[in-house]
Amino acid sequence: MDSIEFADPVTGSCQCCGSPTIQLARFVHRNGEPFAVYRALLAHGPHERRADLVISLGDWAETASPSDRVTFACHLTAAPDNFNVGLVEPHQTSWSSGELGRILSRDEALQHPWKQEVFGLSDRILACDKPLIAYLTAP
């Protein structure tokens, strides 16, 4: 089973409106080994209530480089009875390619062999990342 290491949230402000934001950085281990990293931006204020999430999969060994990883961009939202996960285009996220690896286009993500890993991990995230869940389900 995957275990998630939770780093402290980082607060900031939205570049477009100045509303408060929270950035989450999480490290995922599978069988004790680094497996994935995800980051979420939670914006308050006039924005739609959604988590702007990127999930990076690939080689996380100390000798690995960003070219050894790929990143999936997602939006997470809450409905009355469930959560919704949608893959989005790189320009629809607040994140950019960098140490996490290249952000895949939506079409690339939908065709990628790791797509099911992303959806499985998003289920785990939505079951145990309490700050993210609280943000999505707040009135």
Rosetta silent file (secondary structure, phi, psi, omega in degrees, C-alpha in Angstrom):
SEQUENCE: MDSIEFADPVTGSCQCCGSPTIQLARFVHRNGEPFAVYRALLAHGPHERRADLVISLGDWAETASPSDRVTFACHLTAAPDNFNVGLVEPHQTSWSSGELGRILSRDEALQHPWKQEVFGLSDRILACDKPLIAYLTAP
SCORE:     score description
SCORE:     0.000 S_00000001
   1 L     0.000  148.733  178.520    0.000    0.000    0.000 S_00000001
   2 E   -76.582  141.568  171.703    1.097    3.547   -0.669 S_00000001
   3 E  -117.138  143.184 -177.064    2.057    5.771    2.240 S_00000001
   4 E  -112.776  128.003  175.500    1.923    9.547    1.977 S_00000001
   5 E   -96.432  123.032 -174.420    4.401   11.836    3.711 S_00000001
   6 E   -99.683  116.735  172.836    2.760   15.167    4.502 S_00000001
   7 L   -85.896  159.162  179.021    4.887   18.338    4.434 S_00000001
   8 L   -63.287  140.808  176.421    3.634   21.465    6.184 S_00000001
   9 L   -63.458  150.740  176.415    1.276   23.617    4.085 S_00000001
  10 E  -115.617  124.048  179.932    2.668   26.841    2.641 S_00000001
  11 E   -93.168  152.694  179.157    0.377   29.864    2.645 S_00000001
  12 E  -159.831 -158.625  176.932    0.470   32.601    0.054 S_00000001
  13 E  -138.392  149.276 -178.245   -1.754   34.840   -1.988 S_00000001
  14 L   -65.140  135.360 -179.626   -3.301   34.533   -5.428 S_00000001
  15 L   -68.770  -26.284 -176.203   -1.364   36.380   -8.127 S_00000001
  16 L   -92.275  -28.370 -174.358   -4.550   37.561   -9.843 S_00000001
  17 L  -134.261   -7.083  179.074   -6.730   38.682   -6.908 S_00000001
  18 L    81.054   -0.144  178.782   -4.683   38.544   -3.708 S_00000001
  19 L   -66.054  154.840 -179.558   -6.955   35.955   -2.056 S_00000001
  20 E   -63.998  145.357  174.012   -5.293   33.467    0.302 S_00000001
  21 E  -130.818  158.341  173.588   -3.824   30.272   -1.126 S_00000001
  22 E  -129.822  131.284  174.620   -2.443   27.102    0.387 S_00000001
  23 E  -109.870  132.002  177.728    0.159   24.933   -1.324 S_00000001
  24 E  -112.914  136.758  173.478    0.509   21.306   -0.338 S_00000001
  25 E  -123.351  129.228 -175.943    3.539   19.142   -1.154 S_00000001
  26 E  -133.762  145.486 -178.721    3.276   15.391   -0.612 S_00000001
  27 E  -120.557  126.015 -174.695    5.680   12.507   -1.081 S_00000001
  28 E  -108.478  131.037  177.148    4.320    9.048   -1.855 S_00000001
  29 E  -115.693  140.231  174.760    6.166    5.836   -1.030 S_00000001
  30 E  -122.894  123.801 -176.998    5.298    2.386   -2.317 S_00000001
  31 L    53.478   37.513  177.108    6.813   -0.565   -0.483 S_00000001
  32 L    80.625   -2.331 -177.716    9.101    1.890    1.307 S_00000001
  33 E  -109.310  147.801  176.109   10.516    3.351   -1.920 S_00000001
  34 E   -57.627  131.785 -176.389    9.852    6.799   -3.445 S_00000001
  35 E  -122.902  -42.927 -175.242    7.011    6.398   -5.929 S_00000001
  36 E  -157.196  162.802  170.915    5.426    9.779   -6.644 S_00000001
  37 E  -130.260  139.454  170.907    5.216   13.408   -5.620 S_00000001
  38 E  -133.155  151.355  177.841    2.106   15.504   -5.754 S_00000001
  39 E  -131.875  143.342  179.569    1.443   19.168   -5.220 S_00000001
  40 E  -132.418  139.179  172.829   -1.868   20.924   -4.785 S_00000001
  41 E  -111.408  125.111 -179.329   -2.821   24.584   -4.920 S_00000001
  42 E  -115.776  110.124 -176.792   -5.940   25.495   -2.962 S_00000001
  43 E  -103.830  135.413  176.590   -7.202   29.001   -3.767 S_00000001
  44 L  -101.408 -178.700  177.367   -9.791   30.830   -1.690 S_00000001
  45 L    90.846 -141.284 -172.003  -11.812   33.903   -2.611 S_00000001
  46 L   -77.026   -2.427 -175.375  -13.699   34.330   -5.891 S_00000001
  47 L   -76.114  152.805  170.661  -12.245   31.202   -7.498 S_00000001
  48 L   -57.930  140.210 -179.623  -14.137   27.995   -8.184 S_00000001
  49 L   -78.580   98.701  176.192  -13.505   25.610   -5.289 S_00000001
  50 L  -150.412  151.206  174.715  -11.151   23.082   -6.846 S_00000001
  51 E   -92.769  126.474  176.669   -7.749   21.685   -6.073 S_00000001
  52 E   -92.258  105.213 -167.704   -5.209   22.353   -8.784 S_00000001
  53 E  -118.087  140.723  167.223   -3.146   19.166   -8.543 S_00000001
  54 E  -125.217  137.834  178.722   -0.080   17.762  -10.277 S_00000001
  55 E  -121.267  122.261 -178.830    1.072   14.185   -9.777 S_00000001
  56 E  -107.515  125.726  178.617    4.606   13.264  -10.816 S_00000001
  57 E  -121.812  150.349  177.526    5.499    9.627  -11.476 S_00000001
  58 E   141.417 -150.591 -175.943    8.774    8.080  -12.525 S_00000001
  59 L   -86.641  117.787  179.093   12.255    7.671  -11.128 S_00000001
  60 L  -110.038   17.854  174.648   12.772    9.502   -7.828 S_00000001
  61 L   -63.586  154.971 -178.115   16.248    8.107   -7.041 S_00000001
  62 L   -59.992  -26.290 -179.172   18.777   10.765   -6.034 S_00000001
  63 L   -87.979   -5.032 -178.057   20.615   10.242   -9.319 S_00000001
  64 L   -77.554  157.733  177.510   17.455   10.673  -11.430 S_00000001
  65 L  -118.993  168.293  178.669   16.642   13.834  -13.353 S_00000001
  66 H   -56.685  -26.616  179.103   13.305   15.456  -14.252 S_00000001
  67 H   -68.767  -11.016  177.625   13.521   13.796  -17.685 S_00000001
  68 H   -89.924    4.828 -176.749   13.039   10.465  -15.854 S_00000001
  69 E  -133.044  159.414  170.794    9.562   11.552  -14.688 S_00000001
  70 E  -130.524  154.726 -176.534    6.256   12.723  -16.152 S_00000001
  71 E  -124.013  136.026  177.710    3.596   14.869  -14.546 S_00000001
  72 E  -106.140  128.566  177.562   -0.173   14.638  -14.823 S_00000001
  73 E   -96.808  132.544 -176.468   -2.215   17.829  -14.286 S_00000001
  74 E  -137.347  154.069  166.233   -5.602   17.361  -12.607 S_00000001
  75 E  -116.025  131.915  176.914   -8.456   19.352  -11.156 S_00000001
  76 E  -111.405  132.118  176.398  -10.220   17.879   -8.126 S_00000001
  77 E  -134.973  164.404  178.504  -13.718   19.008   -7.168 S_00000001
  78 E  -112.598  137.790  169.948  -16.379   17.835   -4.753 S_00000001
  79 L  -109.455  171.101 -177.841  -19.956   16.895   -5.595 S_00000001
  80 L   -54.995  -35.805 -174.453  -22.568   16.211   -2.895 S_00000001
  81 L  -115.301   -1.367 -177.066  -21.837   12.467   -2.809 S_00000001
  82 L  -161.995 -179.119  173.972  -18.357   12.081   -4.285 S_00000001
  83 E  -111.189  152.229  177.663  -15.212   13.708   -5.589 S_00000001
  84 E  -117.394  138.152  178.232  -14.409   14.338   -9.244 S_00000001
  85 E  -122.986  124.718  178.419  -10.963   14.024  -10.813 S_00000001
  86 E  -129.522  131.643  174.131  -10.311   15.460  -14.251 S_00000001
  87 E   -76.417  138.037 -176.646   -7.118   15.458  -16.283 S_00000001
  88 L  -129.907  169.629  177.920   -6.423   18.906  -17.742 S_00000001
  89 L   -73.685  154.364  179.036   -4.054   20.616  -20.150 S_00000001
  90 H   -55.430  -36.777 -178.742   -0.746   22.020  -18.855 S_00000001
  91 H   -73.429   -8.638  179.185   -1.938   25.600  -19.449 S_00000001
  92 H   -94.146    7.490  179.664   -4.967   24.934  -17.198 S_00000001
  93 L  -117.640  157.379  177.112   -2.802   24.391  -14.126 S_00000001
  94 L   -81.956   -8.747 -175.041   -0.906   26.804  -11.898 S_00000001
  95 L   -94.333  160.551  177.066    2.111   24.482  -11.986 S_00000001
  96 L  -130.184  160.748  176.192    4.884   24.307  -14.561 S_00000001
  97 L   -62.511  149.271 -178.641    7.254   21.640  -15.765 S_00000001
  98 E   174.860 -130.091 -176.917   10.450   21.513  -13.757 S_00000001
  99 L   -62.905  -22.053  179.480   11.812   19.157  -11.136 S_00000001
 100 L   -79.093  -14.032 -176.559    8.586   17.125  -11.289 S_00000001
 101 E   104.948  170.581 -178.013    9.082   16.377  -14.988 S_00000001
 102 E   -65.743  134.442  175.642    7.259   17.490  -18.110 S_00000001
 103 E   -79.353  123.597 -179.032    3.531   18.057  -17.669 S_00000001
 104 L   -72.468  149.284  170.036    1.705   15.855  -20.146 S_00000001
 105 L   -67.472  163.424  179.397   -1.033   17.186  -22.393 S_00000001
 106 H   -59.288  -43.926  179.568   -4.498   15.876  -21.556 S_00000001
 107 H   -62.095  -43.639  177.088   -4.411   13.587  -24.615 S_00000001
 108 H   -60.758  -42.802 -179.142   -0.972   12.233  -23.638 S_00000001
 109 H   -63.395  -41.333 -179.253   -2.196   11.660  -20.074 S_00000001
 110 H   -66.462  -26.390 -179.494   -5.299    9.804  -21.258 S_00000001
 111 H   -95.921   -9.528 -172.198   -3.138    7.478  -23.385 S_00000001
 112 L   -71.839  140.970  179.403   -0.306    7.058  -20.880 S_00000001
 113 L   -64.911  -17.203  178.817    0.209    3.597  -19.324 S_00000001
 114 L   -92.254    4.771 -178.646    0.447    5.217  -15.853 S_00000001
 115 H   -54.566  -43.764 -179.008   -2.991    6.842  -16.128 S_00000001
 116 H   -66.141  -32.601  174.502   -4.545    4.193  -13.854 S_00000001
 117 H   -61.413  -40.249  179.875   -1.794    4.792  -11.271 S_00000001
 118 H   -64.144  -45.567 -179.792   -2.808    8.471  -11.249 S_00000001
 119 H   -68.828  -36.619  175.712   -6.478    7.670  -10.690 S_00000001
 120 H   -64.410  -42.600  178.276   -5.613    5.099   -8.012 S_00000001
 121 H   -67.162  -37.995  178.514   -3.385    7.601   -6.245 S_00000001
 122 H   -63.487  -35.398  174.743   -6.052   10.307   -6.507 S_00000001
 123 H   -61.441  -43.566  179.295   -8.473    7.939   -4.743 S_00000001
 124 H   -64.660  -42.984  178.080   -5.924    7.496   -1.945 S_00000001
 125 H   -57.863  -46.472 -176.530   -5.342   11.266   -1.771 S_00000001
 126 H   -75.318   -4.895  174.928   -9.081   11.910   -1.493 S_00000001
 127 H   -98.693  -23.598 -171.852   -9.321    9.350    1.305 S_00000001
 128 H  -136.001   -5.371  178.822   -6.504   10.599    3.539 S_00000001
 129 L   -88.877   89.062 -170.825   -5.232   14.111    2.717 S_00000001
 130 H   -59.109  -42.940  178.007   -7.263   15.914    5.368 S_00000001
 131 H   -62.442  -38.076  179.098   -6.377   19.526    4.460 S_00000001
 132 H   -68.186  -44.408  178.692   -7.266   18.893    0.818 S_00000001
 133 H   -61.738  -44.409 -179.897  -10.519   17.126    1.721 S_00000001
 134 H   -61.388  -40.192  177.910  -11.469   19.921    4.144 S_00000001
 135 H   -62.202  -49.002 -176.324  -10.862   22.527    1.431 S_00000001
 136 H   -66.483  -31.781 -174.245  -12.970   20.695   -1.151 S_00000001
 137 H   -99.917    2.234  179.313  -15.867   19.999    1.214 S_00000001
 138 L   -64.558  146.429  179.434  -16.008   23.373    2.993 S_00000001
 139 L   -67.234    0.000    0.000  -19.359   25.170    2.655 S_00000001
